[in-house]
Amino acid sequence: MPLKTNKIIVVASGTPSDWGSCRTISSNLKKAYERLPGSFQVQWVTLPGNLGSDLDTYDQIAPVHDLYLKIKTSQPDQVVFIDHLPHAADLVAGFLAIDDPFVLPPVAIHIYGDFTYYAKKWSKLQNSPRLPTLRIICASDKQKQLIQGFSKEGGCVQSLPFPVNPEEFRFDPVLRKKARERWSMGPDDRVILYSGRLSLQKNVTRLIQEFARIPETAGRTDYLYLAGGYDDIGSKLLSIRTPQGYYFQQINRILSGIPESVARRVRFLGQLEGKELLGAYCGADVFSSLSLYHDEDYGMAVAEAMACGLPSVVTDWGGYASFGCRLVPVTPHEEGILVSSSAYQNHLLPLLAEPLSDEARKSDGERFLKNFSIDCVAARIPGLLAQETSPFRGFNWKLSNLLEIIRKKTPRPTFLAVRDSFHEEAYSPYFTQSPGVLAEAKWNPDTDLINWWTDYLRHANPRSGFEERPESKALKTSLWPFSEEYHAPSQPIFLFDGWDSRLVAEGGRWHARDGLVPLVSFFRNFEPKQFASRLLVHEDFHRWVPPAWQAQVEYYRIESRASETDLSQTKGLFLCGLMTPSFTDFQQIETQLEQLVATLGKERLATMKIELYFPLRHNTAFRNPQFETVLPTLPFLLTKKLGTHIQVLSDSALDSTRSLRGYFYYELNQGLLIKDSAARHLALSRGAIMLEALDTKRARTRGYETIPLSDFHDLVLIKRENLDAGPSIPGELIDQYAHMGDFFFKTSRFNNVWPEWVEGLCKRYQ
């Protein structure tokens, strides 16, 4: 018989997810539940998003125990979990661990695209008399079939799409016109748009290859626009753990292998959100994604694009099949996975030949939203929760087998993405199911075959090419390479987290960044004869380059090309600095802050969002007692000059989806030690504008080459003879910095409380 649903507890997260799509989904789901009819009594419970799977501290246990008591005392008809994290499986397992005979009411969990990834968490929820009913709500029918394959007796698995907010995504002809003007598009130009992570899982290199196969058409120019940041997460399920910069190199390799006239028409938009993302959807003519991501349960980018009336050509994989897109068949092969190139071109070319009119775009978008809007999803929730459920019997052997596979750090032959493997059995619902479609597809392994493992072994060469220095691991969590959302044409490299000897031997440009300490240490540890590439060094460091290296070094600076409109519309200030107490010049910082206030004005600063980030906050120097009387000076200066509305950021706050568009970037404690830091490149690559852009009177040495780095910045190359020679650097000073580098790169102890401690000090001075 149907379940009672009048009285429910809805559990949500109080912490935004690190994943941009998850933030959107949880926000829209919350709006849907807020629109339930008045017959529902809804109690909202908000939990910290950082609750982990190991509930072994009071801070972790207390919120779970409080929620359990609320459920026990209020006796709801159902408990519904709507958020990505904290993971509902961890919370329910925590309930079952409590020594209490209380039988839980029916539990419903909206599952995000992470079932297989979180196999360990789900494995905790085996058959229990205290959990008679567990309802798993998937975002698509294919994900429903996938999870049923892991459940005993099929389980109670239902599907309900993630909602799209029509107030944020719908076709706007005005935004289309503005976007195309900004892109300098003519009426006969066509734009294919991809939005999402630039990663191996999303198969972006294959998308570029398909773009290169589009035949040239007289009177029409086609473009491929990629909106998103680089991501080197690899593929955990396939045991592919790529080094930082791997996918940047992969895309560069593909671009260098196609005609230059085609490669020039592949444009990188960076990470977009809000109005900018909506404008891109409206301005484009076709949306396309060839993702084979194992957790492609839904496809929020596809849904948003179709809400904007944008016709879409995507792989027939996972949740993509739910939207009524033009689907490209996908099937397993004995050497990998086949994605039909001929089917892709057959879907794409007619859309490029005759793009939809504005009226058709508007009509298609409205038709899509009738099934996927927040109101539509809200109307379906009562019937879904009232459906009769079968008893929860737990999960079958497949989940246990998958758990054993993903625990391994080496590939398992049984899970390689090939035909007749456990991978095919587990993911069989995600492949194209229609025999007719499979029979009609013109399969050609030369163009259709995808095997990430083969590509990884061929191009990353992890055994011999990528040599990681164990003594450098102290910097792993705090300094990132250019590949992290950075679209520079120069080859990125992380000098002190490993280097790729193959790339060095083949040449190209390496970029010595993050300041004087790593640069001096690099020169001391290497000889020019070992280094076949060109080395980019900031112009302010030219006097530190040894004579033996001069022939291999190019000098550069970064210049802003932001418009007056860009400068006037900034809404925040991103403060950063390499806070090494030994070299902190507080007099210089105070002078800088006074100049900052004078430049922006107190009134403007009072309305701006101010965020503070320390890229080396994990360094053991922060734990040394001799600095405890020095460090409090910094938060005191900041609050004294800028006010108390300063947010201290951690690494997790600067995740791969975070945009800094609309922010000024300003670096504290500037000078030789931190000139051109990692945090600057992180900020600029995510849309921030250097505050120095306001200073238009600064004299600049003329450069001989300009390379675009981002929407607002260029890298300008400068000849050494055009730089001021200046006095020589004392040898003892060079040795001092080199010894400092040895200390930084050999230590491995971290201080994880640093950002919280600084934030507490800031509040103390309010």
Secondary structure, DSSP 8 states (H G I E B T S, - for coil): -----SEEEEEEESS--SSHHHHHHHHHHHHHHHT--TT-EEEEEEE-TT--S---SHHHHHHHHHHHHHHHHH--SEEEE--SSS-HHHHHHHHHHSS-------EEEE--S-TTTTHHHHHT----TT---EEEEESSHHHHHHHHTTBGGG-EEEE----B-TTTSS--HHHHHHHHHHTT--TT-EEEEEES-BSTTTTHHHHHHHHHTS--BTTB-EEEEEES-B----BTTTTB---TTHHHHHHHHHHHTS-HHHHTTEEEEES--THHHHHHHHH-SEEEE----TT-SS-HHHHHHHHTT--EEEES-GGGGGS--EEE-EEEETTEEEE-HHHHHHHHHHHHHS---HHHHHHHHHHHHHHHBHHHHHHHHHHHHHS-------B-HHHHHHHHHHH-SS--GGGSSSTTSHHHHHTGGGS---HHHHHHS---HHHHEE-HHHHHHHHT-TTTTEE--GGGGGGTTT---TTTT---SS----TTS-EEHHHHHH--EEE--S-HHHHHHHHHH--GGG--SEEEEEGGGGGGS-GGGGGGEEEEEEEE---HHHHHT--EEEEE----GGG--HHHHHHHHHHHHHHH-HHHHHHSEEEEE-TTTT-GGGG-GGGTTTTTHHHHHHHHHH-S-EEEE-GGGG-TT---TTEEEEESS-STTTSS-HHHHHHHHTT-EEGGGG-TT------SEEEE-SSSEEEEEE-GGGS---S---HHHHHHHHHHHHHHHH-----TTHHHHHHHHHHHT-
